[in-house]
């Protein structure tokens, strides 16, 4: 993933950025990945991803992580995201006691596969959930994960839905103060 530089810019008067009310926009690498996330969440870079927390850690109840890789421009249709997701979930070392079905989302610009895993968090001895999503579009493959307590599902499941609905891949942003070019 390399290093991360956070840059906050003053937007031009007639910019084209649009986020859902109550949300901010996160853009990685001039448009490789773009999502909306709740405006009061804390955004922190990590060694392998950008993490979004509902509160400043360690007092957070939910953590969303976003990373991505660039794919070579070849036909990837023979490599199913659902198979990659199953492999990724098998490598999880937490005490998983249930895995949901795999949800598939196909849009004209990208495809997604995601599932939810249930486990009891060993240090806290609380029922927790981990969602994992692999995507593909414009030769970008994001990995999006989200962890939260089961008793907070009503608060955080809509955040997941908003992130996946707002996800854009490979939309190059020439001038970040103006936003994406409207075509």
N, C-alpha and C positions, 0 to 999 in steps of 0.2 A: 504494500500500500504506500510506502514511502512516508514522507513527513507531511504534516498538516499545517497550513497557515490559515488562521482565522482573519478574515478581513470584512469589516462592516463599512459599507459605502453609503453615501447620501444618494438617494434615488433622484433621478431626473424628474422634472415636473410632469412630463407626460410619459411615464414609464408604463410597461405592459405587464408587470408582475401582478398576479392575482392569487391570493390565498383565501382559503375558507375563513370566515370571520372567527376571530379568537385564535388564529394560527399564524405561525411564521413559516417562511420558506427556507429550506436548506438546499444548497446547490453544491455539489462536489465537482471539482475539475471542469469548471466552465460549462457544466451541463451534462456531464456523463451520467450523473444521478441527481434527481430532484425530488423532494418530498415536502409535504406540509406537516408540521408538528405543532402541538399546543404552545402558544406564545409564552406561557409562564414556566415552561420546562427549562432545565439546565442542559446546555450542550457542551460536552467535554470530549476532546480527542483522546484516543487511546492508542496503543501500539498497533493494533490491527483494525480499528474501526473508529467511527464517530459514535459516541453514545449520548443518548438523550434520556434525562432522568426527570421524574415528576417533581422531585425535590433534590436539594443538594445532598449527595451521598455523604455519610452513610445513612441518612434519614429517609432515603427514597423507598418507595413501595413498588416502583415500576422502572424497568430499564429497557430502552429500545436501542438497538445497535445496527448500524448500516456500514457495510463495506462493499467493495466491488472489484472485479477484475475485468480487464479488456480481453476480448476473445479475438482470435484470428478470423479474418473474413472468409469463413468456409461454411458449408451447409451443416448446421447443427441439428437438423430435424430428426436424425436417426438416434440422437442421444437425448432420451426423455428426461425432462426436469424431475418428474416423479421418481425415476430410478436414482438420480443423483441425490434427491432429498432423502429417500430411504437409506442410502448409504451414509449420508451425513448423520441421520438420526441414530443409526446403529453405533456410530462412534461416540455418542454422548455417554459420558461416564457417570451421570447422576443416576439415582435409583428410580428409573422410570417405571411406573406401574400401568400406564395406559398411553396409547398413541391413537389419536383421532384418525379418521379417514383423511386422505390427501385431497385437498381442494385445488382444483385447476381453474385458472382464469386465463382466458385468451382474449386479447384486445388486438386491434389492427397493428398497434405499435410494439406490443410486447406480450410475453406469456409468463405466467407465474404458477408455481406449485408451492403450497404451504400446508402445514399440519400443526397440531397442538399436542404437546407431551405433558403428562401429569406426573408429578413426583412429590415426595415429602422432602422438604429442604432439611438436610441433616443438622446444621447448626441451630436453626430456628424451630425445628420440628413442626413446621406449618405446611399445609397443602399448597403447592405452588404449580404454576403453569409456565410452560415455555413454548412460544410459537416460533417457527422457523420457516422462512420463505426463500426460495431460490427463484430468480427471474432471468429473463433473457430478452434482449431487444437491442437493435443497433450495435451489435457486437459488444455489448456490455452485459455482464452477469453480476447482479447484485445479490448479496446475502443480507437478509434482514431478520433480526431476531428480536423477541420481546419476552421479558420475564416479569411475572406479577403474581401476587398471592391470589388464590382462588376466591377468597372472600372480597377481593377488589375487582372481580370480573366485570361487573356492571360499569365501573368507572373506566376501565382500560380497554375493553374490547372495542369500543367505538374509536379509540385512538388508532388501533391496528387497522380498522376498516378505512379510516381517513388516510393513513399512510399509504396503504395499497392502492386506494382510489386515486391519490394524487401523484403516485410514482410516475416519473417520466425518465426515459433512458436515452442518452445520446442526442439530446437537443442542444446543440452548440449555442452558447451565449456570447455574441461578439462584444457587446457592451453591457456589463452587469448592472450599470446604473439605469439602463433603459429596459432591460428584461429581454425575454425571447422575442424574436422577430415574428410579428403577426403576418400570416400569409393569407 
